[in-house]
């Protein structure tokens, strides 16, 4: 799954996982879990997240390789947040080829900048299970409380306006070229991420069912 920060990839990944019965693998969520730990690596990761910068490739690749080797991934998985560079994409191809696997498709989520800004300003997350909400478009059942575990919701540090701006700049510079990379391989499928989540999900299902 490709797309700028705030395009709704995490929301759609959770729904896709339930629909198809495969685990969503979010490098962002993995790194936030590690950053919460009081270790040297955790503190280093927290610095990257707070600044809205990418985690170095070697750390990302080791984490993804270990996660996709777990038993729940044997029938497939969703990747959200990886790969983000051509180098990572090439490494992923080599990793999957070694397991006699391959990508089924690459979904690129697109939305106008003003829509992304609105989503960031209203986004809330659960610090325990990582569930994502929006105060306008996807509110929790009880205000500011996670539906799943009852934990008070928080705003992520990387949703601050200056960090958001930097993240978008990094995305344009490093991630956007992946569209051409996967388009050349016939794997790219565009998703209009501007509408409500149900409408976006209908697009996703139509694309993925067509790839089976």
Secondary structure, DSSP 8 states (H G I E B T S, - for coil): -EE-TTSSHHHHHHHHHHHHT-EEEEHHHHHHHHHTSSSHHHHHHHHHHHHT----HHHHHHHHHHHHTSGGGTT-EEEES---SHHHHHHHHHHHHHTT-----EEEEE--HHHHHHHHHHEEEETTT--EEETTTB--SBTTB-TTT--BEE--GGGSHHHHHHHHHHIIIIITHHHHHHHTTT-EEEEE-SS-HHHHHHHHHHHHHHH-
